[in-house]
Amino acid sequence: MGRHRIQVLADAVSTKLAEGMVAEFEMSGSAVALTLLERFPVADALPDLLLRSTRNADLVVVVVAKASPHREWVFSELRHTELHPNVLLAVEDRAALPEWASADSGRVVIPGQTLRVVDTQSVVNPVREDSDPRSSRLRVGQPVSVVLNERNRTPHRGTVARAIWHHKLNRWHYFLEENGKAISKRYSADDLVALRDETDG
């Protein structure tokens, strides 16, 4: 198993739980960075923070303790945001999980289960655009617009921020930026139309 880069995010109230997670991840041989926030950001700032974090890490773990005053808001945001596949939710135990989450989903981690998560290559280390033999229809930095249909009701026009190969679905997923802000939803190639890159001359 290779050495993974893991970014742990937590608010001040969740510090103790986060430090325990960091210690467990370090036992797996992973390189771990802990970022303590005074509070979790609100509105669009949380998806932006997660997207920035996934650029520099193989796995991002959002730690939310029972006493966190932002707990319900973070749960709600994570539930309704189509997260990057390498973003996980960490809580104290199964009883602390929100109703919609399952400890067996591969997207949730509780103390004592960190090694199982790190060993799951499809979650921690998906094949990236520069190493997968299948060619992506869209490149990182490509200007695109979102095709409006039943699945996509909000118009967006931006650039591809990241392309991830999904092993189980056998297709690419794309994450976009619009006017410098991350769009939290992930798209397939069929959801997007490539636009002419004006920088190409």
SETINU-118065 format. One line per 10 residues: their letters; for each residue x, y, z of C-alpha. Coordinates in steps of 0.5 Angstrom, whole numbers, plus 500, padded with zeros to 3 digits. Example, Ala and Ser with C-alpha at 12.3 -4.5 7.8 and 13.67 -1.06 7.14 Angstrom:
! residues 2
AS) 525,491,516 ~ 527,498,514 .
END
This chain:
! residues 201
MGRHRIQVLA) 500,500,500 ~ 503,507,498 ~ 504,513,503 ~ 497,517,502 ~ 496,524,504 ~ 490,526,508 ~ 487,532,510 ~ 483,533,517 ~ 479,538,518 ~ 475,540,524 .
DAVSTKLAEG) 472,546,528 ~ 475,548,535 ~ 470,543,539 ~ 472,537,535 ~ 479,538,536 ~ 480,532,541 ~ 476,527,536 ~ 480,530,530 ~ 487,529,534 ~ 485,522,535 .
MVAEFEMSGS) 483,521,528 ~ 490,524,526 ~ 494,519,530 ~ 490,513,527 ~ 491,515,520 ~ 499,516,522 ~ 499,509,524 ~ 497,507,517 ~ 504,510,515 ~ 500,516,511 .
AVALTLLERF) 502,523,511 ~ 497,527,515 ~ 495,534,516 ~ 490,537,521 ~ 487,544,520 ~ 483,547,526 ~ 478,552,524 ~ 475,556,529 ~ 468,554,526 ~ 466,551,520 .
PVADALPDLL) 464,556,514 ~ 457,557,512 ~ 454,558,505 ~ 458,556,499 ~ 465,557,503 ~ 464,549,505 ~ 464,546,498 ~ 470,551,496 ~ 474,549,502 ~ 473,542,500 .
LRSTRNADLV) 475,542,493 ~ 481,546,495 ~ 483,541,500 ~ 482,535,495 ~ 487,538,491 ~ 493,537,496 ~ 491,531,499 ~ 488,524,497 ~ 483,524,502 ~ 480,529,506 .
VVVVAKASPH) 476,528,513 ~ 471,532,516 ~ 471,531,523 ~ 464,533,527 ~ 464,532,534 ~ 457,531,538 ~ 458,538,542 ~ 460,542,535 ~ 455,548,535 ~ 455,547,527 .
REWVFSELRH) 454,539,527 ~ 447,539,524 ~ 449,545,519 ~ 455,541,517 ~ 451,534,516 ~ 446,538,512 ~ 451,541,507 ~ 454,534,506 ~ 448,530,505 ~ 446,535,500 .
TELHPNVLLA) 452,536,496 ~ 455,531,491 ~ 462,531,494 ~ 468,529,491 ~ 469,522,492 ~ 475,523,497 ~ 471,527,502 ~ 469,523,508 ~ 465,525,515 ~ 468,523,521 .
VEDRAALPEW) 464,522,528 ~ 465,519,535 ~ 461,513,534 ~ 455,509,530 ~ 450,513,534 ~ 453,520,533 ~ 451,519,525 ~ 446,522,522 ~ 440,518,520 ~ 442,519,512 .
ASADSGRVVI) 449,516,513 ~ 451,509,514 ~ 458,507,518 ~ 458,501,512 ~ 458,506,506 ~ 465,507,505 ~ 464,515,506 ~ 464,515,514 ~ 469,514,519 ~ 469,512,526 .
PGQTLRVVDT) 475,511,531 ~ 478,504,530 ~ 476,504,523 ~ 481,508,520 ~ 485,503,517 ~ 480,500,513 ~ 478,507,510 ~ 486,507,508 ~ 486,500,505 ~ 480,502,500 .
QSVVNPVRED) 484,504,494 ~ 478,506,490 ~ 476,511,496 ~ 483,514,498 ~ 487,513,491 ~ 482,513,485 ~ 486,513,478 ~ 487,520,476 ~ 487,523,469 ~ 494,523,468 .
SDPRSSRLRV) 495,516,470 ~ 489,512,467 ~ 489,509,460 ~ 482,512,458 ~ 482,519,455 ~ 478,524,458 ~ 473,527,454 ~ 474,534,458 ~ 481,536,460 ~ 482,540,467 .
GQPVSVVLNE) 482,548,465 ~ 477,546,459 ~ 471,552,459 ~ 465,548,459 ~ 457,550,460 ~ 452,545,464 ~ 447,542,459 ~ 440,543,462 ~ 435,538,463 ~ 431,534,469 .
RNRTPHRGTV) 438,532,472 ~ 441,539,472 ~ 436,545,473 ~ 441,550,475 ~ 445,554,469 ~ 453,554,470 ~ 459,556,465 ~ 466,555,468 ~ 472,551,467 ~ 473,544,469 .
ARAIWHHKLN) 477,544,476 ~ 478,536,477 ~ 477,530,473 ~ 476,523,477 ~ 476,516,474 ~ 470,513,478 ~ 472,505,478 ~ 465,502,479 ~ 461,506,474 ~ 467,506,469 .
RWHYFLEENG) 466,513,467 ~ 469,520,469 ~ 466,525,474 ~ 468,532,473 ~ 468,538,478 ~ 467,545,476 ~ 469,552,478 ~ 465,558,476 ~ 468,565,477 ~ 473,562,482 .
KAISKRYSAD) 468,559,486 ~ 467,551,486 ~ 461,548,484 ~ 459,543,489 ~ 455,538,484 ~ 459,533,480 ~ 458,532,473 ~ 459,527,467 ~ 461,528,460 ~ 454,528,458 .
DLVALRDETD) 452,533,463 ~ 457,538,460 ~ 459,542,453 ~ 466,544,452 ~ 467,551,450 ~ 472,554,446 ~ 478,556,450 ~ 479,564,448 ~ 486,563,451 ~ 488,558,445 .
G) 488,564,440 .
END
